[in-house]
Amino acid sequence: MTRHDRNQYLLSAAALGMSALAMFFAFMEMRSSDRQFDTSVWPYVDLTISLSEDVMALDVENKGIGPAFIHEFRLSHPEHGDIEPLALIELAGTGEQMTSSSTTSLTQSVMSAGDVVNAFRFEGEGIGGDMASLVRDLEIQICYCSINEACWNNTGSTSFRTPVNQCSLQDNGAERALDAFGPAHRNSEETP
């Protein structure tokens, strides 16, 4: 092999090395662009409890830059387990004082960026004061995903925005509610 051939092989090897290095940097740039795209559509769901003398409310806000697919929303209390928002009134014993109430179902819903949804709001004389001790122990869990299927779970302040592989679907009682319209229920109503 002549000196000229050796130089050609060295030049070819250097060109191959530079090409491999360029491919590595292109791959890293592509991964960075993919991550940047993923984060450009991430939701950021925040919960705000409002508790004053006459009002108790929970607002859910998507402060992110992408839509949030809410897969699970659950209230639970250490002594009473999973509860529905209206059960808070019963547990606090404030039903007589309530002048206004509203609830919104969040499970299996979509929140656009910037949306604020009032999950529940109870108004009445002294209702906030009566619910204060109940709310202290209340755990609020919400699990939501981005359009790229990145999911997070918020469980109060102890586990805020924890990444999860996927959200589990909450049994929201729809099956039991639909059973009321089934043949077994109609037959039991017809019998004396």
PAGUDREN-539204 format. One record per residue: residue number from 1; x, y, z of N, C-alpha, C, O, CB in turn. Coordinates in pm, whole numbers, plus 50000, padded with zeros to 5 digits. Each point is the difference from the previous one (the first is absolute). Glycine has a CB too. Example, Ala and Ser with C-alpha at 12.3 -4.5 7.8 and 13.67 -1.06 7.14 Angstrom:
BEGIN
(rec 1, (51319, 49431, 50780), (49911, 50119, 50000), (50090, 50120, 50000), (50104, 49998, 50066), (49707, 49885, 50059));
(rec 2, (50154, 50222, 49803), (50082, 50119, 50006), (49923, 50109, 50073), (50051, 50111, 50017), (50067, 49826, 49768));
// end
This chain:
BEGIN
(rec 1, (50085, 49884, 50000), (49915, 50116, 50000), (50091, 50123, 50000), (50095, 50011, 50077), (49716, 49865, 50046));
(rec 2, (50155, 50214, 49789), (50082, 50119, 49988), (49955, 50104, 50103), (49896, 49988, 50064), (50140, 49966, 49691));
(rec 3, (50048, 50144, 50257), (49972, 50108, 50094), (49871, 50074, 49961), (49922, 50039, 50087), (50326, 49986, 49959));
(rec 4, (49732, 49992, 49827), (49880, 50067, 49950), (49874, 49921, 50037), (49899, 50058, 50039), (50236, 50040, 49771));
(rec 5, (49870, 49767, 50177), (49886, 49915, 50036), (49971, 50008, 50149), (49885, 50005, 50042), (50169, 49842, 49768));
(rec 6, (50053, 50153, 50270), (49985, 50008, 50144), (49932, 50131, 50039), (49910, 50001, 50084), (50296, 49856, 49947));
(rec 7, (49834, 50253, 49907), (49939, 50130, 50028), (49852, 50000, 49960), (49916, 50059, 50068), (50308, 50053, 49896));
(rec 8, (49746, 49820, 49925), (49860, 49992, 49957), (49916, 49922, 50103), (49888, 50040, 50031), (50187, 49969, 49727));
(rec 9, (49981, 49880, 50295), (49928, 49922, 50101), (49982, 50082, 50128), (49892, 49997, 50060), (50202, 49791, 49843));
(rec 10, (50008, 50283, 50139), (49989, 50084, 50120), (49895, 50109, 49980), (49920, 50027, 50090), (50322, 49927, 49964));
(rec 11, (49759, 50108, 49830), (49901, 50103, 49969), (49859, 49942, 50000), (49907, 50062, 50051), (50265, 50062, 49814));
(rec 12, (49813, 49757, 50077), (49869, 49933, 49997), (49953, 49966, 50141), (49883, 50019, 50033), (50170, 49888, 49739));
(rec 13, (50038, 50041, 50310), (49966, 49966, 50139), (49960, 50126, 50078), (49904, 49997, 50077), (50255, 49805, 49915));
(rec 14, (49914, 50308, 49987), (49966, 50126, 50067), (49863, 50050, 49954), (49922, 50051, 50081), (50324, 50007, 49937));
(rec 15, (49724, 49928, 49854), (49870, 50042, 49947), (49888, 49915, 50060), (49893, 50052, 50033), (50217, 50022, 49752));
(rec 16, (49914, 49794, 50228), (49902, 49913, 50063), (49978, 50037, 50146), (49887, 50001, 50048), (50179, 49816, 49795));
(rec 17, (50042, 50214, 50228), (49990, 50042, 50140), (49922, 50130, 50013), (49916, 50013, 50090), (50303, 49874, 49958));
(rec 18, (49806, 50208, 49864), (49928, 50128, 50003), (49853, 49978, 49967), (49913, 50063, 50059), (50298, 50060, 49875));
(rec 19, (49761, 49787, 49971), (49861, 49970, 49965), (49927, 49937, 50119), (49885, 50035, 50028), (50182, 49934, 49731));
(rec 20, (49998, 49938, 50309), (49940, 49936, 50118), (49974, 50104, 50109), (49895, 49997, 50064), (50222, 49787, 49880));
(rec 21, (49978, 50307, 50077), (49983, 50106, 50099), (49884, 50092, 49962), (49921, 50039, 50085), (50326, 49950, 49967));
(rec 22, (49743, 50045, 49820), (49889, 50085, 49952), (49866, 49928, 50020), (49901, 50063, 50036), (50253, 50045, 49794));
(rec 23, (49843, 49761, 50145), (49876, 49924, 50021), (49962, 49997, 50148), (49883, 50011, 50034), (50170, 49848, 49764));
(rec 24, (50046, 50127, 50289), (49974, 50001, 50144), (49938, 50133, 50042), (49900, 50002, 50072), (50292, 49839, 49964));
(rec 25, (49867, 50270, 49919), (49947, 50132, 50036), (49861, 50022, 49939), (49916, 50063, 50064), (50319, 50025, 49950));
(rec 26, (49741, 49863, 49867), (49867, 50011, 49939), (49897, 49921, 50080), (49887, 50046, 50020), (50219, 49984, 49753));
(rec 27, (49932, 49852, 50272), (49912, 49918, 50082), (49968, 50070, 50132), (49884, 50002, 50043), (50212, 49791, 49852));
(rec 28, (50005, 50263, 50169), (49980, 50072, 50126), (49910, 50121, 49979), (49915, 50029, 50084), (50311, 49894, 49997));
(rec 29, (49791, 50148, 49809), (49915, 50115, 49969), (49856, 49956, 49977), (49907, 50068, 50043), (50290, 50050, 49855));
(rec 30, (49785, 49769, 50037), (49865, 49948, 49976), (49933, 49963, 50132), (49882, 50032, 50021), (50190, 49882, 49753));
(rec 31, (50001, 50022, 50315), (49945, 49965, 50132), (49965, 50125, 50078), (49896, 50006, 50067), (50238, 49784, 49935));
(rec 32, (49950, 50311, 49989), (49974, 50126, 50069), (49876, 50067, 49944), (49919, 50054, 50075), (50326, 49972, 49969));
(rec 33, (49740, 49970, 49823), (49881, 50058, 49937), (49874, 49925, 50041), (49896, 50062, 50024), (50243, 50012, 49782));
(rec 34, (49869, 49793, 50203), (49885, 49921, 50044), (49960, 50036, 50142), (49882, 50018, 50030), (50188, 49796, 49817));
(rec 35, (50028, 50196, 50242), (49972, 50038, 50139), (49941, 50140, 50007), (49909, 50027, 50078), (50278, 49825, 50000));
(rec 36, (49867, 50238, 49840), (49949, 50136, 49998), (49855, 50002, 49952), (49918, 50074, 50054), (50316, 50014, 49904));
(rec 37, (49734, 49832, 49941), (49862, 49991, 49953), (49909, 49945, 50110), (49892, 50052, 50024), (50190, 49914, 49741));
(rec 38, (49964, 49926, 50301), (49920, 49942, 50108), (49968, 50103, 50107), (49886, 50011, 50044), (50219, 49767, 49912));
(rec 39, (49995, 50297, 50086), (49978, 50097, 50107), (49922, 50122, 49952), (49945, 50074, 50081), (50265, 49849, 50025));
(rec 40, (49783, 50098, 49763), (49925, 50116, 49950), (49850, 49979, 50005), (49924, 50093, 49976), (50268, 49960, 49877));
(rec 41, (49764, 49826, 50177), (49857, 49973, 50010), (49962, 49942, 50137), (49894, 49939, 50014), (50100, 50023, 49738));
(rec 42, (50091, 50055, 50347), (49973, 49946, 50132), (49897, 50085, 50074), (50009, 50123, 50002), (50222, 49783, 50006));
(rec 43, (49672, 50028, 50053), (49909, 50072, 50088), (50063, 50014, 50139), (50098, 49932, 50031), (49701, 49982, 49840));
(rec 44, (50147, 50172, 50209), (50045, 50017, 50139), (49876, 50029, 50082), (49957, 50115, 50010), (50276, 49971, 49922));
(rec 45, (49709, 49811, 50127), (49873, 50014, 50071), (50027, 50033, 50146), (50076, 49933, 50069), (49812, 49904, 49774));
(rec 46, (50047, 50270, 50202), (50016, 50049, 50137), (49864, 50002, 50069), (49898, 50028, 49937), (50302, 50112, 49996));
(rec 47, (49799, 49830, 50195), (49877, 49997, 50079), (50003, 50113, 50101), (50102, 50024, 50065), (49878, 49725, 49905));
(rec 48, (49908, 50321, 50044), (49991, 50109, 50097), (49874, 49982, 50083), (49889, 50001, 49947), (50237, 50155, 49899));
(rec 49, (49891, 49829, 50284), (49885, 49992, 50091), (49975, 50139, 50055), (50091, 50064, 50052), (49959, 49693, 50009));
(rec 50, (49826, 50288, 49927), (49959, 50128, 50057), (49910, 49970, 50119), (49898, 49932, 49987), (50119, 50189, 49788));
(rec 51, (50021, 49929, 50339), (49924, 49975, 50122), (49987, 50131, 50075), (50098, 50051, 50056), (49983, 49709, 49957));
(rec 52, (49799, 50294, 49989), (49972, 50120, 50080), (49883, 49966, 50092), (49953, 49886, 50002), (50132, 50273, 49814));
(rec 53, (49868, 49937, 50258), (49891, 49974, 50097), (49876, 49941, 49932), (49937, 49910, 50054), (50150, 50279, 50086));
(rec 54, (49878, 49862, 49742), (49875, 49959, 49937), (50017, 49924, 49868), (49901, 49971, 49933), (49998, 50224, 50175));
(rec 55, (50224, 49773, 49854), (50025, 49933, 49871), (50108, 49894, 50016), (50099, 50020, 50070), (49834, 50189, 49806));
(rec 56, (50044, 49678, 50058), (50103, 49897, 49987), (49999, 49959, 49855), (49897, 49957, 49948), (50078, 49960, 50293));
(rec 57, (50140, 50094, 49690), (50006, 49970, 49857), (50134, 49938, 49964), (50100, 50020, 50069), (49742, 50169, 49884));
(rec 58, (50158, 49735, 49938), (50123, 49943, 49943), (50004, 50036, 49853), (49912, 49960, 49923), (50090, 49849, 50245));
(rec 59, (50100, 50265, 49793), (50021, 50035, 49860), (50116, 49918, 49945), (50101, 49981, 50068), (49811, 50252, 49971));
(rec 60, (50072, 49718, 49840), (50103, 49924, 49930), (50039, 50083, 49879), (49915, 50036, 49918), (49997, 49735, 50162));
(rec 61, (50218, 50260, 49907), (50047, 50087, 49892), (50113, 49934, 49923), (50091, 49942, 50060), (49841, 50260, 50071));
(rec 62, (50061, 49806, 49737), (50109, 49952, 49915), (50090, 50119, 49970), (49970, 50082, 49912), (49885, 49731, 49985));
(rec 63, (50254, 50196, 50176), (50095, 50111, 49983), (50107, 49968, 49896), (50091, 50081, 49978), (49867, 49985, 50258));
(rec 64, (50033, 49818, 49701), (50100, 49959, 49902), (49974, 50061, 49863), (49917, 50090, 49985), (50111, 49698, 50140));
(rec 65, (50045, 50161, 49776), (49986, 50054, 49865), (49937, 49900, 49904), (49996, 50023, 49879), (50203, 50119, 50164));
(rec 66, (49752, 49747, 50011), (49932, 49900, 49918), (49877, 49950, 50072), (49984, 50025, 50119), (50231, 49908, 49775));
(rec 67, (49696, 49996, 50035), (49878, 49949, 50063), (50031, 49889, 50100), (50098, 49927, 49987), (49775, 50132, 49806));
(rec 68, (50041, 49930, 50307), (50011, 49895, 50101), (49881, 49906, 49987), (49885, 50043, 50005), (50241, 50111, 50153));
(rec 69, (49903, 49717, 49824), (49896, 49899, 49998), (49987, 49947, 50143), (50088, 49927, 50047), (49957, 50010, 49707));
(rec 70, (49848, 50099, 50313), (49980, 49959, 50139), (49942, 49859, 49998), (49888, 49977, 49954), (50074, 50264, 50125));
(rec 71, (50116, 49664, 49972), (49954, 49861, 50003), (49942, 49962, 50134), (49918, 49909, 50010), (50254, 50036, 49821));
(rec 72, (49872, 50124, 50274), (49954, 49961, 50133), (49996, 50123, 50090), (50094, 50079, 50004), (50001, 49689, 49966));
(rec 73, (49796, 50246, 50102), (49986, 50104, 50101), (49930, 49935, 50119), (49891, 49946, 49987), (50098, 50244, 49840));
(rec 74, (50075, 49816, 50289), (49946, 49930, 50117), (50024, 50081, 50126), (50106, 50060, 50019), (49933, 49719, 49868));
(rec 75, (49860, 50221, 50198), (50011, 50057, 50134), (49999, 49884, 50097), (49920, 49907, 49986), (49964, 50311, 49946));
(rec 76, (50204, 49786, 50166), (49994, 49896, 50102), (50035, 50060, 50135), (50072, 50099, 50011), (49989, 49724, 49819));
(rec 77, (49883, 50113, 50272), (50019, 50045, 50138), (50044, 49878, 50080), (49946, 49891, 49979), (49878, 50295, 50000));
(rec 78, (50272, 49829, 50113), (50051, 49883, 50072), (49892, 49921, 50074), (50009, 49878, 50011), (50205, 50246, 50014));
(rec 79, (49684, 49944, 50026), (49896, 49931, 50077), (49885, 49950, 49913), (49930, 49907, 50039), (50130, 50236, 50153));
(rec 80, (49920, 49918, 49690), (49882, 49969, 49919), (50033, 49941, 49863), (49908, 49967, 49925), (49978, 50216, 50193));
(rec 81, (50240, 49802, 49849), (50040, 49944, 49870), (49969, 50095, 49886), (49994, 50121, 50018), (49969, 49651, 50073));
(rec 82, (50017, 50171, 49789), (49967, 50082, 49883), (49860, 50057, 50016), (49906, 49929, 50037), (50244, 49930, 49816));
(rec 83, (49838, 50271, 50120), (49870, 50067, 50016), (49972, 50089, 49880), (50091, 50045, 49931), (49934, 49949, 50320));
(rec 84, (49849, 50029, 49724), (49956, 50093, 49897), (49998, 50140, 50061), (49986, 50015, 50121), (49875, 49805, 49762));
(rec 85, (50154, 50284, 50033), (50001, 50137, 50055), (49877, 50034, 50084), (50014, 50063, 50105), (50119, 50001, 49700));
(rec 86, (49748, 49895, 50153), (49880, 50032, 50078), (49998, 49931, 50137), (49932, 50047, 50091), (49946, 49983, 49693));
(rec 87, (50196, 49862, 50230), (50007, 49932, 50130), (50073, 50086, 50103), (49983, 49979, 50120), (50015, 49800, 49762));
(rec 88, (50083, 50316, 50073), (50068, 50089, 50094), (49898, 50078, 50083), (50021, 50022, 50120), (50173, 49998, 49721));
(rec 89, (49696, 50020, 50098), (49894, 50073, 50070), (49942, 49914, 50111), (49982, 50045, 50113), (49965, 50084, 49677));
(rec 90, (50025, 49745, 50176), (49945, 49907, 50096), (50096, 49975, 50115), (49962, 50003, 50117), (49907, 49891, 49699));
(rec 91, (50257, 50080, 50149), (50100, 49968, 50103), (50025, 50117, 50094), (50027, 49980, 50118), (50079, 49861, 49722));
(rec 92, (49886, 50281, 50108), (50022, 50118, 50083), (49874, 50040, 50075), (50006, 50081, 50092), (50169, 49995, 49748));
(rec 93, (49711, 49866, 50122), (49875, 50032, 50067), (49952, 50141, 49973), (49943, 50065, 50087), (50120, 49774, 50088));
(rec 94, (49961, 50209, 49703), (49965, 50139, 49968), (49890, 50011, 49896), (49985, 50104, 49937), (50247, 49958, 50118));
(rec 95, (49690, 49833, 49926), (49897, 50000, 49897), (49898, 50110, 50015), (49957, 50058, 49900), (50075, 49701, 50085));
(rec 96, (49927, 50274, 50140), (49898, 50103, 50021), (50051, 50139, 49964), (49923, 50084, 49955), (49981, 49776, 50226));
(rec 97, (50226, 50163, 49837), (50055, 50133, 49973), (50027, 50023, 49852), (50019, 50115, 49958), (50082, 49883, 50269));
(rec 98, (49901, 49897, 49693), (50039, 50015, 49860), (49891, 50073, 49922), (49884, 49962, 50002), (50253, 49827, 50013));
(rec 99, (49904, 50317, 49916), (49907, 50076, 49916), (50025, 49973, 49852), (49912, 50021, 49917), (50075, 50155, 50260));
(rec 100, (50133, 49778, 49790), (50034, 49976, 49860), (50110, 49894, 49991), (50092, 49998, 50081), (49843, 50239, 49858));
(rec 101, (50053, 49676, 49961), (50106, 49902, 49979), (50011, 49972, 49850), (49902, 50005, 49926), (50059, 49891, 50302));
(rec 102, (50161, 50074, 49730), (50023, 49959, 49862), (50117, 49904, 49997), (50097, 50016, 50074), (49812, 50203, 49837));
(rec 103, (50081, 49680, 50003), (50109, 49906, 49982), (50018, 49976, 49850), (49905, 50011, 49923), (50050, 49878, 50303));
(rec 104, (50167, 50079, 49736), (50032, 49970, 49861), (50076, 49868, 49998), (50092, 49980, 50079), (49916, 50267, 49856));
(rec 105, (49953, 49664, 49975), (50071, 49874, 49986), (50127, 50023, 49918), (49993, 50046, 49886), (49790, 49824, 50130));
(rec 106, (50330, 50098, 50041), (50127, 50019, 49930), (50053, 49872, 49936), (50075, 50006, 49902), (49975, 50176, 50258));
(rec 107, (49913, 49703, 49895), (50051, 49874, 49948), (49962, 49984, 49853), (49885, 50023, 49962), (50099, 49874, 50269));
(rec 108, (50113, 50064, 49688), (49984, 49981, 49856), (49963, 50130, 49928), (49917, 49999, 49909), (50014, 49765, 50135));
(rec 109, (50130, 50346, 49998), (49976, 50129, 49934), (50131, 50056, 49948), (50108, 49947, 50029), (49694, 50097, 50121));
(rec 110, (50189, 50063, 49772), (50118, 50064, 49942), (49998, 50147, 50041), (49898, 50068, 49991), (50106, 49771, 49812));
(rec 111, (50112, 50209, 50242), (50014, 50141, 50035), (50102, 50064, 49905), (50113, 49954, 49991), (49829, 50000, 50253));
(rec 112, (50017, 50150, 49688), (50092, 50074, 49913), (50097, 50079, 50086), (49974, 50023, 50118), (49853, 49992, 49699));
(rec 113, (50282, 50026, 50124), (50096, 50085, 50072), (49928, 50127, 50044), (49932, 50065, 49920), (50265, 49841, 49948));
(rec 114, (49820, 50129, 50258), (49938, 50121, 50053), (49861, 49980, 50058), (49946, 50091, 50062), (50186, 50031, 49774));
(rec 115, (49808, 49760, 50144), (49866, 49974, 50053), (50001, 49992, 50152), (50094, 49948, 50060), (49848, 49931, 49729));
(rec 116, (49952, 50173, 50271), (49976, 49985, 50143), (49863, 49937, 50015), (49901, 50052, 49947), (50246, 50150, 50114));
(rec 117, (49845, 49687, 50010), (49874, 49931, 50023), (49975, 49998, 50150), (50087, 49965, 50080), (49940, 49892, 49712));
(rec 118, (49852, 50182, 50244), (49959, 49994, 50139), (49950, 49859, 50028), (49888, 49966, 49964), (50052, 50282, 50041));
(rec 119, (50143, 49669, 50059), (49963, 49860, 50026), (49879, 49993, 50092), (49909, 49921, 49978), (50331, 50010, 49991));
(rec 120, (49760, 50152, 50135), (49881, 50013, 50085), (50007, 50132, 50074), (50107, 50055, 50024), (49874, 49695, 50001));
(rec 121, (49900, 50298, 50011), (49988, 50125, 50074), (49874, 49991, 50087), (49891, 49972, 49950), (50229, 50162, 49867));
(rec 122, (49898, 49889, 50311), (49889, 49999, 50095), (49994, 50135, 50068), (50102, 50051, 50047), (49918, 49698, 49989));
(rec 123, (49862, 50308, 49970), (49983, 50130, 50065), (49888, 49990, 50102), (49902, 49928, 49980), (50179, 50193, 49814));
(rec 124, (49936, 49950, 50314), (49898, 50005, 50105), (50061, 50060, 50126), (50122, 50003, 50016), (49761, 49796, 49887));
(rec 125, (50032, 50248, 50184), (50046, 50067, 50121), (50081, 49905, 50087), (49949, 49898, 50046), (49850, 50253, 49946));
(rec 126, (50326, 49882, 50031), (50089, 49923, 50086), (50049, 49868, 49943), (50063, 49923, 50071), (49820, 50183, 50112));
(rec 127, (50088, 49867, 49692), (50033, 49870, 49941), (50152, 49976, 49994), (50046, 49888, 50021), (49743, 50126, 49844));
(rec 128, (50286, 50091, 50105), (50146, 49985, 49992), (50061, 49967, 50134), (50090, 49915, 50009), (49912, 50245, 49804));
(rec 129, (49950, 49905, 50291), (50051, 49973, 50134), (49970, 49858, 50044), (50083, 49936, 50064), (49888, 50304, 49992));
(rec 130, (49909, 49711, 49910), (49961, 49863, 50039), (50083, 49896, 49926), (50021, 49890, 50052), (49748, 50192, 49994));
(rec 131, (50277, 49950, 49833), (50074, 49903, 49919), (50151, 50006, 50022), (50073, 49914, 49949), (49745, 50103, 49883));
(rec 132, (50230, 50080, 50241), (50145, 50020, 50014), (50072, 49875, 50049), (50102, 49962, 49943), (49854, 50277, 50103));
(rec 133, (49994, 49697, 50058), (50070, 49882, 50054), (49992, 49882, 49904), (50093, 49921, 49991), (49857, 50157, 50241));
(rec 134, (49938, 49910, 49696), (49984, 49893, 49903), (50097, 50017, 49883), (50059, 49903, 49952), (49699, 50076, 50114));
(rec 135, (50257, 50144, 49890), (50087, 50029, 49885), (50147, 49978, 50034), (50078, 49962, 49913), (49754, 50204, 50006));
(rec 136, (50206, 49856, 50205), (50140, 49980, 50041), (50047, 49858, 49971), (50116, 49980, 49963), (49853, 50192, 50214));
(rec 137, (49943, 49730, 49840), (50037, 49860, 49980), (49962, 49948, 49861), (50027, 49884, 49968), (49946, 50083, 50276));
(rec 138, (49966, 50117, 49675), (49954, 49959, 49868), (50120, 49983, 49906), (50086, 50087, 49991), (49695, 50033, 50046));
(rec 139, (50222, 49768, 49893), (50103, 49976, 49899), (49936, 50009, 49863), (49899, 49933, 49973), (50235, 49920, 50185));
(rec 140, (49924, 50229, 49756), (49947, 50019, 49865), (50100, 49940, 49903), (50117, 50037, 50000), (49756, 50175, 50066));
(rec 141, (50080, 49696, 49852), (50087, 49937, 49903), (49947, 50028, 49860), (49882, 49984, 49972), (50183, 49835, 50193));
(rec 142, (50025, 50222, 49748), (49964, 50021, 49860), (50112, 49942, 49914), (50118, 50027, 50023), (49747, 50184, 50030));
(rec 143, (50098, 49709, 49849), (50098, 49941, 49909), (49964, 50046, 49859), (49886, 49988, 49957), (50151, 49808, 50194));
(rec 144, (50062, 50258, 49779), (49973, 50056, 49867), (50117, 49973, 49906), (50112, 49972, 50044), (49744, 50208, 50059));
(rec 145, (50116, 49828, 49767), (50101, 49971, 49898), (50004, 50112, 49896), (49903, 50074, 49983), (50065, 49677, 50053));
(rec 146, (50145, 50258, 49894), (50015, 50094, 49889), (49956, 49930, 49871), (49968, 49881, 50001), (50222, 50241, 50116));
(rec 147, (49809, 49952, 49773), (49964, 49937, 49872), (50105, 49900, 49954), (49972, 49916, 49915), (49903, 50291, 50024));
(rec 148, (50245, 49801, 50117), (50106, 49904, 49968), (50003, 49884, 50097), (50096, 49923, 50002), (50036, 50263, 49900));
(rec 149, (49763, 49801, 50179), (49983, 49891, 50095), (50101, 50000, 50114), (50023, 49895, 50061), (49885, 49975, 49753));
(rec 150, (50153, 50243, 50216), (50078, 50014, 50122), (49897, 50029, 50110), (49915, 50087, 49983), (50299, 49999, 49896));
(rec 151, (49794, 49841, 50233), (49897, 50011, 50104), (50061, 50040, 50134), (50116, 49970, 50030), (49747, 49858, 49850));
(rec 152, (50055, 50241, 50199), (50041, 50044, 50134), (49888, 49974, 50097), (49883, 49998, 49963), (50269, 50177, 49941));
(rec 153, (49886, 49806, 50221), (49905, 49977, 50107), (50026, 50104, 50109), (50112, 50012, 50050), (49874, 49739, 49897));
(rec 154, (49911, 50322, 50090), (50008, 50094, 50112), (49919, 49940, 50114), (49881, 49973, 49985), (50146, 50230, 49863));
(rec 155, (50037, 49777, 50265), (49931, 49953, 50119), (50036, 50094, 50113), (50089, 49971, 50080), (49911, 49787, 49841));
(rec 156, (49932, 50353, 50085), (50026, 50097, 50106), (50140, 50059, 49988), (50063, 49993, 49895), (49779, 49885, 50253));
(rec 157, (50204, 50177, 49961), (50131, 50066, 49998), (50114, 49900, 50018), (50115, 50034, 49976), (49777, 50172, 50115));
(rec 158, (50077, 49671, 49952), (50107, 49902, 50024), (50053, 49940, 49871), (50116, 49961, 49992), (49781, 49989, 50227));
(rec 159, (50019, 50041, 49680), (50039, 49936, 49875), (49949, 50084, 49884), (49913, 49956, 49924), (50084, 49815, 50185));
(rec 160, (50057, 50348, 49877), (49951, 50092, 49899), (50070, 49978, 49867), (50123, 50002, 49994), (49825, 50164, 50185));
(rec 161, (49976, 49812, 49717), (50048, 49984, 49862), (50106, 49889, 49987), (50110, 50022, 49951), (49842, 50221, 50012));
(rec 162, (50010, 49640, 50082), (50088, 49883, 49991), (49978, 49933, 49866), (49887, 49963, 49968), (50109, 50005, 50282));
(rec 163, (50109, 50014, 49668), (49982, 49931, 49871), (49958, 49854, 50023), (50056, 49932, 50086), (50116, 50220, 49807));
(rec 164, (49731, 49802, 50029), (49954, 49860, 50005), (49993, 49948, 49856), (49989, 50078, 49906), (49879, 49961, 50310));
(rec 165, (50137, 49830, 49769), (49993, 49941, 49866), (49865, 50024, 49936), (49991, 50033, 49882), (50171, 49794, 50188));
(rec 166, (49732, 50155, 50008), (49866, 50025, 49952), (49909, 50017, 50120), (50034, 49960, 50112), (50007, 49908, 49675));
(rec 167, (49842, 50190, 50190), (49901, 50018, 50106), (49907, 49880, 50001), (49962, 49948, 49895), (50051, 50304, 50085));
(rec 168, (49951, 49705, 50140), (49898, 49896, 50008), (49864, 50068, 49998), (49986, 50112, 50050), (50168, 49731, 50081));
(rec 169, (49748, 50093, 49815), (49867, 50059, 49994), (49930, 49978, 50133), (50003, 49890, 50056), (49984, 50071, 49695));
(rec 170, (49951, 50141, 50299), (49927, 49993, 50126), (49861, 49946, 49975), (49936, 50037, 49901), (50197, 50155, 50192));
(rec 171, (49820, 49721, 49994), (49862, 49954, 49992), (49913, 50114, 50051), (49995, 50027, 50120), (50069, 49726, 49913));
(rec 172, (49868, 50313, 49876), (49921, 50115, 50039), (49853, 49966, 50022), (49916, 50090, 50009), (50242, 50052, 49865));
(rec 173, (49810, 49730, 50136), (49864, 49959, 50029), (49908, 49996, 49880), (49880, 49978, 50016), (50156, 50117, 50205));
(rec 174, (50015, 49926, 49659), (49915, 50001, 49881), (49933, 49865, 49979), (49883, 49995, 49962), (50266, 50178, 49935));
(rec 175, (49922, 49719, 50125), (49942, 49866, 49983), (49883, 49982, 50096), (49894, 49950, 49960), (50330, 49958, 49968));
(rec 176, (49794, 50132, 50199), (49891, 49986, 50097), (49882, 50089, 49963), (49884, 49960, 50016), (50283, 49985, 50163));
(rec 177, (49861, 50174, 49772), (49892, 50092, 49961), (49922, 49943, 49881), (49878, 50012, 49996), (50257, 50184, 50088));
(rec 178, (49935, 49744, 49821), (49931, 49942, 49885), (49919, 49877, 50038), (49901, 49968, 49935), (50281, 50118, 49919));
(rec 179, (49860, 49843, 50252), (49925, 49883, 50046), (49858, 50037, 50042), (49910, 49917, 49994), (50305, 49978, 50081));
(rec 180, (49765, 50229, 49968), (49866, 50045, 50041), (49901, 49993, 49885), (49880, 49993, 50023), (50225, 50155, 50147));
(rec 181, (49944, 49854, 49707), (49913, 49993, 49884), (49991, 49859, 49943), (49933, 49978, 49898), (50125, 50258, 50052));
(rec 182, (50008, 49668, 50113), (50002, 49863, 49951), (49872, 49925, 50035), (49919, 50048, 50079), (50328, 49953, 49942));
(rec 183, (49736, 49880, 49920), (49877, 49922, 50021), (49983, 49955, 50146), (49887, 49994, 50048), (50131, 49930, 49716));
(rec 184, (50089, 50044, 50306), (49989, 49954, 50139), (49940, 50109, 50087), (49919, 49971, 50088), (50279, 49877, 49879));
(rec 185, (49841, 50275, 50010), (49950, 50112, 50081), (49853, 50026, 49967), (49920, 50025, 50091), (50312, 50076, 49917));
(rec 186, (49730, 49894, 49865), (49860, 50024, 49960), (49909, 49891, 50059), (49890, 50031, 50046), (50188, 50081, 49740));
(rec 187, (49967, 49765, 50214), (49918, 49891, 50055), (49979, 50016, 50150), (49892, 49971, 50051), (50193, 49877, 49771));
(rec 188, (50017, 50198, 50249), (49987, 50018, 50145), (49906, 50115, 50032), (49938, 49999, 50106), (50293, 49910, 49926));
(rec 189, (49757, 50190, 49882), (49909, 50112, 50022), (49856, 49957, 49977), (49909, 50053, 50063), (50271, 50107, 49870));
(rec 190, (49797, 49745, 49975), (49866, 49959, 49965), (49938, 49906, 50103), (49877, 49993, 50012), (50187, 50034, 49751));
(rec 191, (50019, 49901, 50313), (49945, 49908, 50099), (49953, 50077, 50121), (50066, 50095, 50042), (50086, 49724, 49878));
(rec 192, (49734, 50143, 50138), (49945, 50073, 50114), (50076, 49979, 50127), (49964, 50055, 50103), (49819, 49928, 49793));
// end
